[in-house]
Amino acid sequence: MKNFKILPYLILSLATYAILSWWMSGKTEVDTILATGDIGMKTSSEEYVIGSDIRVELQNNTEATITLESRCPTALLDVSRFSSEGYVNVDNTLIDRDCSKAPDLILEPGKASTLSLLDYSYSLFGETGKYKISLELPTPSDTYPEMTSVYSTPEFDVVEPGLFKSLWRNLLYTPLLNLMVGILAYTPGHSLAIGIILLTLIIRTILLIPSQKAMKAQRRMQEMQPKIEELKQKYAGDQARLSQETMLLWKTHKVNPLSSCLPMLIQFPILIALYYCIEGGLSPDRHVLLYPFLSGFSLNEVNPNFLGFNLFERSLIVFPILTGGLQFIQMQLMSAKSKKKGAAKIPDEMQAANNVMKYMMPVMIAIFSSQLAAAVGLYWAVSTSYGIVQQLVVNNGGSAEKPSDDEEVKVRVLHRPRA
């Protein structure tokens, strides 16, 4: 029955998330730019780095529904760049793009919509400079039926990436993108699912040694926790002595607290780069980032279908449940060994905190997965499955190096200098 103590934490967290989501979605402020004219337009920022996701907000200030029909392969809106001749339209008619599912954009009366131009980041905004995005619509008029009105965003800048972003793109994102495309190019049927599975296995295997060390270090930290709690009780009124004895305990048992998190920090940038490769890296617009030996492969040939799912689209039920369930299994395995018979009892406060992590982490991952393309969920599911196998190996490997259970930690007498 003790496990049910987690329910109040779970309910409170979900309620907080729901309230914040409702409050943010219902929070409206009058935007003078969007409220100007029949169609208000603005970009989400005044400056972008080349390759960024440029988003345009459009607000229909009329009483009629306006439908912007797809113009694929060209973008739905017109883009112009400032030059010596003024603003000149950017041509993107040669983009290799699959238009079979290009949607129209419907603007409801009095409502705003956001349009992402991520698929045109390099083809339309591949050079630095000042830009404007515009929309031309017919103006209802019996006298001049061919009259049109042009609506534009305020100008914004596209700039070169800074040093940090350049290093991240050149050392992580672009190599991983080319590795994934290279796998897809030689995968039968160019299956995105098979490509993601193979890519995930390759990356996790490359990171096997640091991640394995992190898991073992985390296991040793769990084994030491009851003894650390004993030290806290013994030296509750002497923080300096507590710190010294804790350091001695770690040294005696060959435990380094940083070793459990440092490898994870090394992996984190790689995982972020993989996320961006899967989320938006397969747009034909990214063809300019491919290495010369892959330039002949068309990204339109990638097959996103997997067991009835389109991996480019969101999965609201199946993949979130899959990723959340696998994460729960891994969290359960991470704490399973501490429950073995004869193990020192973990304090109730710490056990409650562990339960919060064990239940909340899978729920949060499931929520995030439901907001992303199913391809990201597949990647996370494969990566977590790999981690589960690793955790089983660590758990079945016995306790890490440490003295026997009946060995007491030796206390070193520290001599303080005389005043």
N, C-alpha and C positions, 0 to 999 in steps of 0.2 A: 504493500500500500504506500510505501514511502515514495515510489516513483511518481505518484500522482501529485506530489508537491510541486512538480514542474508545471502543472496545468495553469495555475494563476499567472506564472511568468509568461507562458505561451499566449494565453488569452490577452494579457495586458499588452504584450508586444504587437500582436496582430491588431488589437483595437487602436493602439497608437498609430500604427502604419495607416490604417483605414481612415482615421480622423485627419491625419496630416495630408493624405492624398485628396480627400474630399475638400479640405480647406484650401489647398493650393489650386485645385481645379476650379473652385468657386470664387477664387480671389480675382476680381477684375478691376482694372484701372483704365481710365480713359487715356488712350494714346493719341496724341494730336496728329501724328503722322498718318496712322492708320485711319483716323476719322476724317481725313481731308479728301475731298473728291468722291466720285462714285466708287472708285476702287482705291483703297489705301494700300500702299506697298512699302515695306522696309526690310532690310536684312537684319539678321540676328546680331551682327557685330559691325563695327566700322572698319575692322582690319582683319584680314585672314592671311594665313600662311599658304603658299602653293600646296595644293593637294588636300586642303581642309574641306570639310562638309559645309558648303555655303547654303544657308537656309533662308528662304524668303517667306515673309508673312504677308498674306493678302486678305483684306477685309472688304466684304461686299456691303457698301453703304446704301444700296438701292433696295427697292421693295420687290425686285424680281430675282429669280434664281438664274445664275450665270454658269454656263457650262463651257469650260475650256477644253476643247477637243485635242486629243493627242496628236502631236506632230512628229512622232518618232520616225526616223532616228534622231532628228534634231530635238533640242530641248523645248519644253512647253512655253518658256519665256525667251525673250530676246536679250542678248548680252552685248554690250558695247564697251569698248576700251578707249580711253583718252589717248589721242596722238596729236601730232602737229596740225592735223586737219580737223581737230575736235574729236567728238565721240564717234567712233566707227564700229559698225556691227562686227562681231566675231563670227567667222564661218565655221560651222561644225558639221557640214553635210556629209562628210566622208567617214563618219564614225561607224564602225562595224558593230551593229547592235541588233539584238533580237527584239522585234516589235510585236510579236504575237500576243503579248499580254500587257502592252503599254496602256495604262488606264487614263481616262479623262479626269479632269479636276472639276468638281462641282462646288460652287461658292453659294452657300445658302444666304438669304437676305439677312443683313445685320450680323453675320457671323464671320469669324476669321479662320483661315486655314494656313497651314505651313507646308511649303513645298521644299523638299531637299534636292539640291543639285549635286549630290555626292557623285553620281555617275558621270558628271561632266567636269569634275574638278581639274583635270589636266587638259582636256580638249578645249574648254572655254576659258579657263583661268590659269593657263600654263605659263603666262608671263607676268612679271611684276608690273604694277601700274595702278591707275585709277579706273574703276569700273562703275557701270550702272546696269541695272536690270529693268527691263520695260515690258509692258504688255499693251498690245494694240487691239481695241475692240470697236465694233461698229456702233455708231451713235444713232439711236432711233430718231429718224426725222423723215417726214413725208416730203419735205422740199428737197433735201439732199440725202437720198437713200444710201449713197456710197460713202458718206462722211464717217470718219473714224476718230476715235479719241485714244491718245497714248498716255499711259500711266507709268510712272517710273519710281524707282527707289532713290533715296539720296545716294550720292556717290560713296564708294568705299574703296579701301586700298587692299591690294594683294601684294604681299612682300615675300622675300626669301626666308626660309627657315633659319632660326638661330643655330648656334653651335651645338647645343644639346640636342635639339630636334634633328639636325643634320646627322649627328653621330648615331642617334637612335634609328633613323631611317636607313642609313647606309650600312650599319653594322648588324642590325637585327631585322627590321621590317622587310626591307627589300630582299636580303638573302633568304629569309623564311618564305616570302611570297614566291620567289623563284623555285625554291625547293618544292613547295606545294604544287605549283603549276607544272614543274617537271614530272612529279609523280602522276598528276592527272593526264599529262600528255602521253604517258606510256602505260596508263591503266586501261584495261579493256573497257570499251564503252565510255571512257572518260568519266567514270562514276565519281561524283563528289563524295559520296559516302565512303567508298573504298579509299579514296585519296585522303580523307580526314583521318580514317582509322590508321592507315599506314604512316601518315605524318605524325600523328600523336604517339604511336609506338616508337618511331624513330627518335623523336624529341625526348620522350620519357626515358628511353634507353640511354641516350647521351647524358641525361641528368641523373642516371641511376645511382651513381656513387655518392654525389652530394645529398640526394634525397634519402638514400639508405642511411647515411650517417646521421642525418637529421632525425629520422625515425628512431634510431637506436639511442641517440642523445635524449630524445623526448621520453623514451621508455626509462632510461636511467633517472631522469628527473622525477618521473612518477614514483619510482621505487624509493627515492630519497625523501619524498614529501612527508611521510609520517615521521621520519627522524628529524626533519626540519621543524615540524610542529612541536616535537618534544623539546627541541632547543628553544623555541619561542616561549614555551611555558616555563622552562627552567630559568631563562634569562629575560623574563618579561620586563624587569625594571632596569636592565642594563643593555641599551641598544648597541653600544660599542662592542661589548663582549659577545653579544648575539651575532654581530656581523663577523667577528673574528672566528667564532666557533663554526659558523655556517661555511665560511671559506675553507676552514680546515676539513669540514665534513666533505665538501665537494672535492678537495684535493685527495683525501683519503680514498674516496670511492671513484676517483678519476672521472669526475663530472665537470663539464664546462657549460654553464648556463647558456652562453652565446652560441655554442655549437648546434643547438637545436633550432635556432632561428636564422643564422647567417646563411646556410645553404638555401633556405626558402627565399630570402631576400635576393639571392643571386638568380633564382628561377623566375622571380616575379616579372622583370622586364620581358623575359622570353615569353611568358604566358600572355602578357598584354599584347605583344607583337603578333602572337598566334591568333588572338581574338580579332585583331584588326584585319589580319589576312583572311579569316573566314567570313567576317561580317561584311566587308566591302571590297576586299582585294580582288575579287573575280569579275568585277565590272570591266567591260571592254575598254573603258577609259584608262585602266591601269596597264594597258599593253605597253605604254611607254616605259614602264619600270622593268620590263622583262629583259633578261640577258639576250645577246644576239642569237645564241643557239636555240632559243625558245621563241624567237620573233615570228616564226612561221605557224605557231599554234594559235588558233582562234579561241578566245575565251567563251565564245558563244557555243562551242562544242561541249562544254561541261554539262553533264547530265545531273541535275539536282534531285531526281526522283529516288526515293528510298522507302520501300515498304509502304507505298501509298502516300508518302509525305513529300512535299516540296521543301527541301532543306533551305531554300532561300526565304521561305515564309515562316511565320511564327507558329509554334505549336502550343496551344493553351492548356492542354491536359497531359498528353502522353509523355512528351519529353520532360516537362517539369516534374511529373511524378517519378519518372525514371532517374533523373539526376538527383532529386531530393532523396529518393529511396537508397540509391547507391551511396550518397554522402552519409546518410544515417548509418548504413552498415559499416562504413569506414570509421566513423566516430565511435561506434559501438566497439569495434575491434581495438581502437586505440586505448580504450579504458577497460577492456575485458580482462587483461592479465592482472590488473590491480585488485580484482575481486577473487583471486584464487584463495583456496583454503589456507588459513594460517597467515595470511598477509596482514600487516598492521592496518588498523582501522583508520580510514581517512576521515578527518573532521567533518562534521555535518555541514558547516559553512562551505567548505571546499567541494564537498559532494554536491551541494545544491548548485554551486557555480558550474561544475562539470556537467550537471544535468541540463542547465540552461543552454550551454554550448552544444551539447549533444542533440537537443531537440530544435533549438532555434537556428543553428547553422543550416541544416537541411531545408528548413522552411524558407529561409531567406534565399538560398540558392535556387530553390524551386520557383520562387517569385521572380527572381532575376531571369531565370531561364525562360519563363513565360513571356518576357518582354523582348526577347532577342530571337534572331533567326534560329530555326531548328538545327542548322548546321553547328551553331555554337553549343547547343544542348548535346548534340552527338559527340562533339569533341570533349565536353566536360564528362559525359558518361564514360567514354573510353578511357580518359585520363584517370577518373576516379576508380574504374575497374582495375587499371594497372596499379594504382595505389593500394587497393584492397589486397591484391596478390602480394605486394611488397610488405604490407602490414602483417599478413599471415606468416610470411617468412620470418619477419622480425619477432613476432609473438612465439613462434615455434622454435626459435633459436635459443631459448633459455634466457635467464637474466644476464644482463651485461656484467662486465667485470666489476666485482665488488666483493668485500669480505663476506664471510658466512654470516647467517642470521644471528648466531650466538655471539658474534664478535662485537664488542662495544667500541664505539668511537673513542679513540684516545683523546684526552683533553690536554692541550699543551699549556703549561703555566707561563704566562707572559709577565716578565719583570718590568715594572714601570720605573723609569729613571727617577732618582730622588730629586725633590724640589730644591 
